[in-house]
Amino acid sequence: MSHKLYALLGFAQRAGKIISGETGCASAIKQKKVFLVMVSEDASEHTKSEMKSLSRFYGVECLVWGSKLHIGTSIGKSPRATVGILDKHFADEMRKMILQVVH
């Protein structure tokens, strides 16, 4: 299942529907452009805490999933701890896939 999610991340990146990196995600969350925030499991506790807090404040779901290396590779970039999904349909599908894996 995780390989499908990484592939979907790649599609979303090619469609221009992903923002990556903590600073970019934080800015997009504040501008209310983000439908889902994903933070890698191997992100620092500070990053996880900051993104969860910011997401909660702005009413955006934040899920911890995947690794920095795999997330970065799937979107054609260096390892990334944080990505924001800028499209509701991509976000809904990714949320569903992550929750199936977690539960």
MOMO-V698400 format. One record per run of one state. SS is the DSSP state (H for helix, E for strand, C for the rest). FROM is the first residue (numbers start at 1). LEN is the number of residues. If there is no record, write none. Layout:
SS_FROM_LEN ; SS_FROM_LEN
This chain:
C_1_1 ; H_2_13 ; C_15_3 ; E_18_3 ; C_21_1 ; H_22_9 ; C_31_5 ; E_36_4 ; C_40_5 ; H_45_14 ; C_59_2 ; E_61_4 ; C_65_3 ; H_68_7 ; C_75_7 ; E_82_4 ; C_86_2 ; H_88_15 ; C_103_1
